[in-house]
Amino acid sequence: MAFVAIAVSTYAALLAVPADAVQGNVQRIFYFHVPLAWVSFLAFIGGTVSGVLYLITRNLAHDVRAVAFVKTGWAFTSTVLVTGPLWARPVWGVFWNWGDERLLSFFVMWLLYSAYLLLRATIADRQKAARIGAVLSILALANAVLVVTAIYIWKTVSHPGPVLFRAEGTGLANPAMRLAFWSMFCSFMLLFIVIFLAQLTLEEVEVKDHA
C-alpha cells in the first residue's frame, strides 16, 4: 500500500499538477522535501516521548520504541538533506546557504540524532545507553522546535515560510498542488509506519538476544 501510494503521489507531483508560477518545475521537489521533513519531526516526537516514558518507568520496552523512532526519523531526515540542496541549487544558485538559520538548526538536529545513534551503538550497557539516549533525544527535539520557529525568529531569506505558497498558481494555494502535497505526505506516513514497524521488530529481537 505504501509503495503504491508513493507511486501515485509521485505521478501527481511530477506530471499531473501544473508547474509552479514562480519557480517552475524545480518546485516539484517541494512535494517530497517538505513531507519528508514533517514525517521526520513526527518520528522524533515519538522518540522523545518514548524516551521520557523510559526515564519515568525504566521499562526497556519504551526505549526499544524510542530507538526505532529515532532510527526511522534519522533516515527521513537524511533524505531531507539530499532533496533540499537539489531544490536550492536552481533557486538560490548554491546547494547550501550557511547564512540561513533554519538550515543550520536543521543540520545541528541531524548531527544530534547522528550522535544519538553513534552513542547507542558504542555503549554496551543497555540501561545506560537508554538513559543517555533519552536525554539526548530531549535536547535534539528542543532543537527541532528551533528549526520550526527559525523562520519566525530570524525571518530567514531562504525559508520565508508559508507566504511563498499563498500566491495564485503557487504551492498550496493551488487546489491540485495542495492535493498532491497531502497525498505525498500520507504516502510517506505509510512508508514511515512500514519502516518503523520493521525496525521495531529488529530492536525487540536484539533486546531478547542480549537478555
N, C-alpha and C positions, 0 to 999 in steps of 0.2 A: 504493500500500500504506500509506503513512504517513497519508494523509488518511482512508482507510477505517478504519484502526486508531484514529485520533483520534476519528472519529465514533462508533465502537462504544464506546470508552472513555468518551467524554463522556456517552453514553446511560447507561452503567453508573453513572458518578459522580453524575449529576444526577437520574436516575429509578429505576434498578434497586436500588441499595443503600439501606438504611434511613437515616433521619436520625440524626445523632449524638445520643447520650443526654444530653449536657451542653450543646452549643452549638446543636443543632437543625440546620436546613437550611443555615445560613450556613457551617457547617463543610465543606460540599461544595467550597468554594473550595480547601480543603486538597489535593484531588486534582489541582489544576492548579498551585497555588502551590509546593508542595514539589518535585514532579518537575521543574518548570521551573528551580528553583534548583539541584537536583542536576545537571541536564544542563549548566547554565552553568558549574558548577565543573569538570566533566569537560572542557569546551571550553577553559577557562583552563589546566588542567593540560597539555592538548595544546599550547596556545600557548606555554607556558613551556618545555616540553621541546623544542619545535621551535626556540625562540629560543636555548636553551642549545646545541643542536646547531649552530646557525648560528655562535655565538661560537667554538665549537671548530673548525669546518671552514671557515667563511667561505663556505659554499655557499648561494647565494641561494634554492635550492630549499627549504631548511629555513625560511628567512624567509617565503617565499610561503605555506607551510603555517601558519606562526605567525600571519600576518595573517588568513588565512581562519578559523583557530580563534578568534581574538580577536573578529573582527567578528561571527561567528555567536554566540559566547558573550555578547557585549555585547547583542545583540538579545534573547536569552533573559533576561538579567539585567534588562533594561528591563521586560520583561513581569512579572517578579517584583515590581518596584517598583510595578506597577499592581495586581496581584492582592492583594498584601499589604495595602495600605490598604483595599481593598474588604472584606477579611476582618476587618480591625482595627476598622473603624468600628462595626459592630453588637456586637462582643465587648468592646472596650475603651472605646468611647464617643468615640474620637478616631481620625482617619485615620493619625496618626503619633505615636509616643511617643519623644520626643527623649531620654528617660532610659534607653532600652533600648540597652545596649552592642552587642548583635547588630545592631540596626537601624543604628546609627551606623557600625559597622565595615563593614556591607554597603554602605551608601551611599558610604563612602570608597572601597571597592573599585570601585564603579560609576564614581566620579569618576576613579580611576586609569586604568581602561580607557578612559574617555572621553578622558582626556589622551593615552593611547597612540594612539588613532585620530586625534586632532587633530594630534599631532606627525607621524604618518605622512603626513598629508595636506598638511603645510606644509613638510616637508623634502624638497628635490628630489633630493639625493644618496641613492640607494637604499642604499648600503652604510652610510652614516652613520645613516640612518633605521633600518636593521636593527639596528645596534649599540645605539642608544638604546632602540629598542623592546624588544629582548631584556632589557636591564637593567630597564626599567620593568615588563615582564611578570613578572620575578622578584620585584620589590617588591610588585606587585599580588597575586601568588599567596601571598606571605607574609602579606599582609593577609587573603586568603581563608581561610587557616588560622586566623587570629584570629576570623573570622566563625563558623567551625565550632565552635571551642572556647570562644566567648564565654559560652555558657550554662553551661559548667562552671567558668569562671573567676569570673564575676560572679553566677551564679545569677539571671539576668535574669527579671523578673516576666512580661514579655510572651512570652518564649520559654523556658518552663521545661523544654523537652526532651521526650524520649520518654515521660516519665511520664504525659503527657496522654493517651496512646494505649494505656494498659495496662488501664484500667478496662473492664469488660464493656460492650459496646454503644458503645464509642467508638473511633474511628480504627482503627489497625492491629490492635487486639485482636479485632476482628470479622472472621471469615474473608472475608465478602463485601466488606467495606470494604478489606481487605488485597488481595484480588484486583483490585478496581477501581483501587487505588493503583498496583500494579505494572504493570497493563495500560496505565495512563496514562503511567507512566514509560517503558515500552518504546515506546509510541506517539510520545512526544516525542523519544526517541532516534532513531527512524526519521526524524522530521521534521528533527532536527538533522543527520543524515547527508545528507539531501537538500539542505538549505540549505548545509551545509559544502562539499559537492562542487561545487555551483553557484558558490559564492564562490571556491573554489579555482581553478576554470576561469577565472573573471574575473581573478583575480590573476595567473595564468600568462600570460594574453593581454596584460595590462598590462606585465608584465616583458618579454615578447618585443617589444612595440611600442616600448619605451624602450631596447632593447638596441642 
